[in-house]
Amino acid sequence: MRHEGRRFSGTLLVVEMRPNRQPQTRLGITVTRRYGKAHLRNRFKRIVREAFRTSYSQLPQGLDLLIKPQSASLSASSSQIAAELLSLIAPLK
């Protein structure tokens, strides 16, 4: 992913993306132990999955997305994380 893709950083998320050879957009989430305890990592993953699911029709097709959290996302609400995800991906349309 690192060599072929593009990376966009926000205050809450880091989004790495690259084109795939498939008609759908796929999601990957990476959250290390450094982020926090298991319940915090799972909360982040649930929020990102839900944001991806609800905004799938607005996303460009044929991409692999890798989402990583910034430390500021620990105190962010789910709507803030979802809004930043869309704002980082929106310029690709």
C-alpha positions in Angstrom: 0.0 0.0 0.0 2.8 2.4 0.8 4.6 2.4 -2.5 1.6 2.7 -4.9 -0.9 4.8 -3.0 -1.6 8.2 -1.8 -1.8 9.3 1.8 -4.0 12.0 3.3 -3.7 13.1 7.0 -6.3 14.9 9.0 -6.5 15.7 12.7 -8.4 12.5 13.5 -7.4 10.1 10.7 -4.8 9.0 8.3 -6.2 7.6 5.0 -4.0 5.7 2.6 -5.6 4.7 -0.7 -4.7 3.0 -3.9 -6.6 1.8 -6.9 -7.6 -1.8 -7.1 -8.7 -3.7 -10.1 -12.2 -4.5 -8.8 -15.4 -2.6 -9.2 -15.9 -2.0 -5.4 -14.1 0.0 -2.8 -12.6 -2.0 0.0 -11.9 -0.9 3.6 -9.0 -1.8 5.9 -8.5 -0.5 9.4 -5.3 -0.6 11.4 -5.3 0.3 15.1 -2.2 -0.6 17.1 -2.0 -1.2 20.9 -0.4 2.2 21.2 -3.8 3.7 20.5 -5.2 2.4 23.7 -6.9 -0.5 25.3 -9.0 -3.0 23.4 -12.4 -1.3 24.0 -11.0 1.9 22.6 -9.5 0.2 19.5 -12.8 -1.6 18.9 -14.8 1.6 19.3 -12.7 3.3 16.7 -13.1 0.3 14.3 -16.9 0.2 14.8 -17.2 4.0 14.1 -15.1 3.8 10.9 -17.0 0.7 9.6 -20.3 2.5 10.2 -19.1 5.7 8.5 -17.9 3.6 5.5 -21.1 1.7 5.3 -23.4 4.8 5.4 -21.3 6.7 2.9 -20.4 3.9 0.5 -22.5 5.3 -2.3 -20.7 8.7 -2.1 -17.2 7.1 -2.3 -15.4 6.7 -5.6 -15.3 3.0 -6.7 -12.3 0.8 -7.3 -10.2 1.9 -4.3 -8.5 0.1 -1.4 -8.7 2.3 1.7 -6.5 1.9 4.8 -7.7 3.9 7.8 -5.4 4.6 10.8 -6.3 6.7 13.8 -4.5 9.8 15.1 -4.3 10.2 18.9 -6.9 13.1 18.8 -9.6 10.6 17.7 -9.7 9.2 21.2 -11.8 12.1 22.4 -13.7 12.6 19.1 -17.3 11.8 18.5 -18.5 9.3 15.9 -19.9 12.1 13.8 -16.6 14.0 13.8 -14.7 10.9 12.7 -17.3 10.1 10.0 -17.1 13.7 8.7 -13.4 13.7 8.5 -13.3 10.4 6.7 -15.6 11.8 4.0 -13.7 15.1 3.8 -10.4 13.3 3.2 -11.9 11.0 0.5 -14.2 13.6 -1.2 -11.4 15.3 -3.3 -11.0 12.0 -5.2 -14.4 12.1 -6.9 
